Amino acid sequence: MVYLTFDVYEIIIDMLAEIHILSLKSCSLVCNDFARLCRKHIFHSIELDSTERRYTRRFDRLLNRSPSTANYVRSLTFVYNTARRNVGPPVLHSLHRVKDFTLRLTDGKENYCGDPQYDWEKLPSRHRSYFYSFIQSNSIEQLSLVNIQNLPATILTYFPHLTSLKVDNVSILDAPLESGFSGPMGVPKLISIWSRQSNLGPLRKLLSYDQPNTTPVLDLTGLENMGVSLEGGHTGMDVIRHLLQHSQNLKCLSLSASYDSYLNFKGNLASSLTHGSLKTLKMMKIMTMVEDQRTDPYLYFVEELEQIGGQNVLETLSIEVDIETNARPTTELSKWAQLDRTLSAADAFPYLRSVSLEITIWRSSPDPNGLQARFEEIGREGFRWLRGNEKLEFIFKVAISDV
């Protein structure tokens, strides 16, 4: 009979956790030592729903019986239902080692047209205090906020260890927290920021030390990854400019437009990229929409690329274009081929190794104008330099999707 050392069992359990986390529940019944090894995986990432009394209270009782279990929780998603009586927030008092926190507000209904925002100020004050206490008692490094309206921007200064921020359908308010709450703990130095359909306008004057009587809420000088899905038209582009202007170490940039926003890169991108970011930016991904025949197919992004030619280290470029058949998009070859002309300029993009252009045609009826065939022809005729360059990979795709 072969006997395995406890260290080997620990390695096996760690590997099993990556393959099938549910199997660890059975393993945890073997003995107390196995239970301890399995619990650090079973409770590493949990989700609590504030209206699910049975499960929330069961977890609370578990923590009362075995307080050490709380030490295993590193990632927490907390769903707060604004339409029902909530019992969940008090359990947050037991958690002190959370590194990744997601707070999502909801009303518990299916919203097929997108979730609304829920006013932070209308939450019961005692529930807000639970969240504030939880924030201060944990060294949170990754924060995700979903469906929140009128969230005070200064709350970000209570996450001094924060490196990654995601906001989804959130509106930021330039206002302090309510009186009686202790002072800020420090300005977080972000490495990654991601935003979708969120109003970050108030951040514009809360990013700089130059503003009188204002303490910045974020330090973006070390920002490496930035992704923004625009909401709010020109105001959204204004925020993007400010984010770029305060970043010195950007490596990955992703920008897209929602269906009800206006995206125009002209004068907003090249001039906003700092000298530091131009030396580090290796990947750019752009997602746009072509509205009509007059619309530049790249929304002037190619013009901005031309301005950074010869002073960049760009390696990967990805462009995704959405087109509606009813919009009668431009099919003029020269307009689409401007990408090929710009990238082929001598020594303009010496490190470029991958370029992709993917066009999606959204239709509500059969393609009456032969758009798919026309764009496939553009792909063959308009990008001869990209297709013939053996030093880089070029991908061109045309896809049809039904509305």
C-alpha positions in Angstrom: 0.0 0.0 0.0 1.3 3.5 -0.9 0.8 6.2 1.6 0.7 9.8 0.4 2.0 12.7 2.5 -0.4 15.4 3.5 1.4 17.9 1.2 0.5 15.7 -1.8 -3.2 15.6 -0.7 -3.1 19.4 -0.6 -1.7 19.6 -4.1 -4.4 17.2 -5.4 -7.2 19.2 -3.7 -5.8 22.5 -5.2 -5.8 20.9 -8.6 -9.3 19.5 -8.1 -10.6 23.0 -7.1 -9.6 24.3 -10.6 -11.3 21.5 -12.4 -14.5 20.8 -10.4 -15.2 22.8 -7.3 -18.3 20.9 -6.4 -16.3 17.7 -5.8 -14.6 19.4 -2.9 -17.8 19.2 -0.9 -17.5 15.4 -0.8 -13.7 15.6 -0.1 -14.4 17.9 2.9 -16.2 15.0 4.6 -13.2 12.8 4.8 -11.7 14.3 7.9 -11.1 17.6 9.6 -7.8 18.2 7.8 -9.5 17.6 4.5 -12.3 19.9 5.5 -9.8 22.7 6.3 -8.1 22.3 2.9 -11.4 22.2 1.0 -13.0 25.1 2.7 -10.4 27.6 1.5 -11.6 26.8 -2.0 -15.3 26.3 -1.3 -15.6 29.6 0.4 -13.0 31.5 -1.6 -15.7 33.0 -3.9 -19.3 33.4 -2.7 -22.4 35.3 -3.6 -25.0 36.6 -1.1 -28.5 37.8 -2.0 -29.8 40.2 0.6 -33.4 38.9 0.2 -32.6 35.2 0.5 -33.0 34.9 4.2 -32.6 31.2 4.5 -29.2 31.1 2.8 -27.9 34.3 4.2 -28.8 33.3 7.8 -27.5 29.8 7.2 -24.1 31.3 6.2 -24.3 33.6 9.3 -24.9 30.6 11.5 -22.0 28.8 9.9 -19.7 31.7 10.7 -20.9 31.7 14.3 -20.1 28.0 14.6 -16.8 28.2 12.7 -15.5 31.8 12.7 -12.4 30.8 10.9 -14.5 30.1 7.7 -14.8 33.9 7.2 -11.0 34.0 6.7 -11.3 31.9 3.5 -13.7 34.4 1.7 -11.6 36.4 -0.7 -14.2 37.2 -3.4 -17.7 38.4 -2.5 -20.6 39.3 -4.7 -23.4 41.0 -2.8 -26.8 41.4 -4.5 -28.9 44.0 -2.8 -32.6 44.0 -3.7 -34.1 47.5 -3.3 -37.7 46.3 -3.7 -37.8 43.9 -0.7 -36.9 43.9 2.9 -33.2 43.1 3.2 -31.6 41.0 5.9 -28.2 40.5 4.4 -25.9 43.4 5.2 -25.2 42.5 8.9 -23.4 39.4 7.8 -20.8 41.6 6.2 -19.4 42.4 9.7 -17.9 38.9 9.9 -15.8 39.3 6.7 -12.4 40.9 7.0 -10.2 39.4 4.3 -12.1 40.1 1.1 -10.0 41.3 -1.8 -12.6 41.2 -4.6 -16.0 42.8 -4.0 -19.0 43.2 -6.3 -22.0 45.2 -5.2 -25.1 44.9 -7.4 -28.4 46.7 -6.8 -31.5 45.2 -8.3 -35.3 45.1 -7.9 -35.5 41.4 -8.6 -37.4 41.9 -11.9 -36.4 40.8 -15.4 -35.5 44.0 -17.3 -35.1 43.0 -21.0 -34.3 46.6 -22.0 -31.5 46.9 -19.5 -31.4 47.3 -15.8 -32.3 50.7 -14.3 -30.1 52.5 -11.7 -31.1 52.5 -8.0 -30.4 55.6 -5.9 -27.7 55.0 -3.3 -29.0 57.8 -1.1 -32.4 56.0 -0.8 -30.9 52.9 0.8 -31.7 52.8 4.5 -28.9 54.7 6.3 -28.2 51.7 8.6 -27.6 49.5 5.5 -25.3 52.0 4.0 -23.4 52.0 7.3 -23.0 48.2 7.0 -21.4 48.7 3.6 -19.1 51.5 4.9 -18.0 49.4 7.8 -17.3 46.5 5.5 -15.3 48.6 3.2 -13.1 49.9 6.0 -12.5 46.5 7.5 -11.2 44.9 4.3 -8.3 45.6 2.0 -10.3 45.5 -1.2 -8.2 45.4 -4.3 -10.8 44.7 -7.0 -14.2 46.5 -6.9 -17.2 46.1 -9.2 -20.3 48.4 -8.9 -23.5 47.6 -10.8 -26.8 49.6 -11.2 -26.1 52.4 -8.7 -27.3 56.0 -9.0 -25.8 59.0 -7.2 -22.9 57.2 -5.7 -20.6 59.7 -4.0 -17.3 59.8 -5.8 -15.4 60.3 -2.6 -16.3 56.7 -1.6 -13.4 55.6 -3.8 -10.9 57.2 -1.3 -12.0 54.5 1.2 -10.3 51.9 -0.9 -6.6 52.7 -0.5 -5.6 49.2 -1.8 -7.8 49.3 -4.9 -6.1 48.4 -8.2 -9.0 47.4 -10.4 -12.3 49.3 -10.7 -15.3 48.2 -12.8 -18.5 50.3 -13.0 -21.5 49.0 -14.9 -24.6 51.3 -15.3 -23.4 53.6 -12.5 -23.7 57.4 -12.1 -21.1 59.1 -10.0 -22.0 62.1 -7.9 -19.5 64.8 -6.9 -20.5 64.9 -3.2 -19.0 63.8 0.1 -20.3 60.9 2.2 -22.8 61.6 4.9 -21.6 63.3 8.0 -20.3 61.2 10.8 -18.4 58.8 8.6 -14.6 58.8 9.2 -12.2 60.5 6.9 -10.8 59.1 3.7 -8.1 56.4 4.0 -6.0 57.2 0.9 -6.1 57.7 -2.9 -6.2 54.3 -4.7 -3.6 53.8 -7.4 -5.5 52.0 -10.2 -4.0 49.5 -12.6 -7.2 48.7 -14.4 -10.5 50.6 -15.0 -13.5 49.4 -16.9 -16.8 51.3 -17.5 -20.0 50.5 -19.3 -23.0 52.8 -19.7 -21.9 54.8 -16.7 -21.7 58.6 -16.1 -18.3 59.3 -14.8 -18.5 63.0 -15.6 -17.8 64.2 -12.0 -14.5 62.4 -12.0 -13.1 64.9 -14.5 -12.4 67.5 -11.7 -11.6 64.8 -9.1 -8.6 63.3 -10.8 -6.1 66.1 -10.5 -4.1 67.6 -7.6 -4.2 70.9 -9.5 -7.9 71.6 -8.6 -8.1 74.0 -5.6 -9.6 72.6 -2.4 -10.0 69.3 -4.1 -8.5 65.9 -3.1 -8.2 63.5 -6.1 -10.2 60.4 -5.7 -8.0 58.2 -8.0 -4.4 58.1 -9.0 -4.2 57.0 -12.7 -0.5 57.5 -13.3 0.1 53.7 -13.1 -3.0 52.8 -15.1 -2.2 49.9 -17.5 -5.7 48.7 -18.7 -8.6 51.0 -19.7 -11.9 49.9 -21.1 -14.9 52.3 -21.7 -18.2 51.7 -23.3 -19.5 55.2 -24.0 -22.7 56.6 -22.6 -23.7 60.2 -22.8 -22.2 61.4 -26.1 -19.7 64.2 -26.0 -19.6 64.1 -22.2 -18.3 60.5 -22.4 -15.5 61.5 -24.8 -14.6 64.3 -22.4 -14.1 61.7 -19.6 -12.0 59.5 -21.8 -9.7 62.4 -22.6 -9.3 63.1 -18.9 -8.6 59.5 -18.1 -6.0 59.3 -20.9 -4.3 62.6 -19.9 -3.7 61.3 -16.3 -2.3 57.9 -17.4 1.4 57.5 -17.9 1.7 53.7 -18.3 -1.2 52.5 -20.4 -0.7 49.1 -22.1 -4.2 48.2 -23.2 -7.0 50.5 -24.4 -10.5 49.4 -25.4 -13.3 51.9 -26.4 -16.8 51.2 -27.7 -20.1 53.0 -28.2 -23.5 52.0 -27.0 -26.5 52.2 -29.4 -27.7 55.6 -28.0 -24.4 57.4 -27.7 -22.2 59.4 -30.0 -18.6 58.4 -30.5 -16.1 60.5 -32.5 -12.4 60.1 -32.1 -11.5 63.3 -34.0 -9.2 65.4 -31.7 -9.9 63.2 -28.7 -7.4 60.4 -28.8 -3.9 61.2 -30.1 -3.6 64.5 -28.3 -4.7 62.9 -25.1 -2.2 60.1 -25.0 0.7 61.0 -22.8 4.3 60.6 -23.9 4.6 57.8 -21.2 1.6 55.9 -22.5 2.9 56.1 -26.1 5.9 54.2 -25.0 3.9 51.4 -23.4 0.6 51.1 -25.2 0.6 47.8 -27.1 -3.0 46.9 -27.7 -5.9 49.0 -28.9 -9.5 47.7 -29.5 -12.2 49.9 -31.0 -15.9 49.1 -31.4 -17.9 51.5 -33.4 -21.2 51.9 -35.4 -21.7 53.3 -38.9 -24.8 55.4 -38.9 -25.1 56.5 -42.6 -23.2 57.1 -45.8 -21.7 60.3 -44.5 -20.3 58.7 -41.4 -16.6 57.9 -41.5 -16.4 54.1 -41.1 -13.8 54.4 -38.4 -15.2 57.6 -36.8 -11.9 59.3 -37.4 -10.0 56.8 -35.4 -7.6 56.2 -38.4 -6.8 59.9 -38.5 -5.8 59.7 -34.8 -3.7 56.6 -35.6 -1.9 58.6 -38.3 -0.9 61.3 -35.7 0.9 58.8 -33.4 2.7 57.1 -36.3 6.4 56.8 -35.7 6.1 57.3 -31.9 4.3 54.2 -30.7 5.0 50.6 -29.8 1.6 49.3 -30.8 1.5 45.5 -31.4 -2.2 44.6 -31.7 -5.0 46.5 -33.3 -8.6 45.3 -33.3 -11.5 47.1 -34.9 -15.1 46.0 -34.7 -17.8 47.8 -36.8 -21.5 47.4 -36.4 -23.7 48.3 -39.3 -27.5 48.3 -39.7 -28.8 47.7 -43.2 -31.4 50.4 -42.9 -28.7 53.0 -42.1 -27.4 52.7 -45.7 -23.7 52.7 -44.6 -20.9 53.9 -46.8 -19.4 51.2 -49.1 -16.8 53.6 -50.7 -13.6 51.6 -51.1 -11.3 54.5 -50.4 -12.9 55.3 -47.1 -12.4 51.8 -45.8 -8.9 51.5 -47.3 -7.6 54.5 -45.3 -6.7 52.0 -42.6 -4.4 50.1 -45.0 -2.8 53.4 -46.2 -2.1 54.6 -42.7 -0.6 51.4 -41.3 1.6 51.0 -44.4 3.4 54.3 -43.9 7.1 53.8 -43.6 8.3 53.2 -40.0 4.9 54.4 -38.6 4.0 51.2 -36.8 7.2 49.1 -36.6 6.1 46.8 -33.8 2.6 46.0 -35.2 2.0 42.2 -35.5 -1.7 41.7 -35.5 -4.6 43.6 -37.1 -8.2 42.6 -37.3 -11.2 44.3 -38.8 -14.6 42.6 -38.1 -17.8 44.0 -39.7 -21.2 42.9 -38.4 -24.3 43.6 -40.5 -27.4 43.7 -38.4 -30.5 43.1 -40.5 -34.2 42.7 -40.0 -34.8 41.2 -43.4 -32.8 39.6 -46.2 -29.9 41.7 -47.5 -31.6 43.7 -50.3 -28.5 45.7 -51.2 -26.0 42.9 -51.3 -24.0 44.5 -48.4 -22.3 41.4 -47.4 -20.9 40.7 -50.8 -19.8 44.4 -51.2 -18.0 44.4 -47.9 -16.3 41.1 -48.7 -15.1 42.7 -51.9 -13.8 45.7 -49.9 -11.9 43.2 -47.7 -10.2 41.7 -50.8 -9.4 45.0 -52.6 -9.0 47.6 -49.9 -6.3 46.0 -47.7 -3.6 44.8 -50.1 -0.7 45.9 -47.9 -2.1 44.3 -44.8 -2.8 41.1 -46.7 0.6 41.0 -48.2 2.7 41.8 -45.1 4.3 38.6 -43.9 5.3 40.2 -40.6 1.8 40.6 -39.3 -1.4 38.6 -39.1 -4.4 40.3 -40.7 -8.0 39.1 -40.1 -10.9 40.5 -42.0 -14.4 39.1 -41.4 -17.9 40.0 -42.4 -20.8 38.5 -40.4 -24.6 38.7 -40.7 -26.7 38.9 -37.6 -30.5 39.2 -37.4 -32.0 41.9 -35.3 
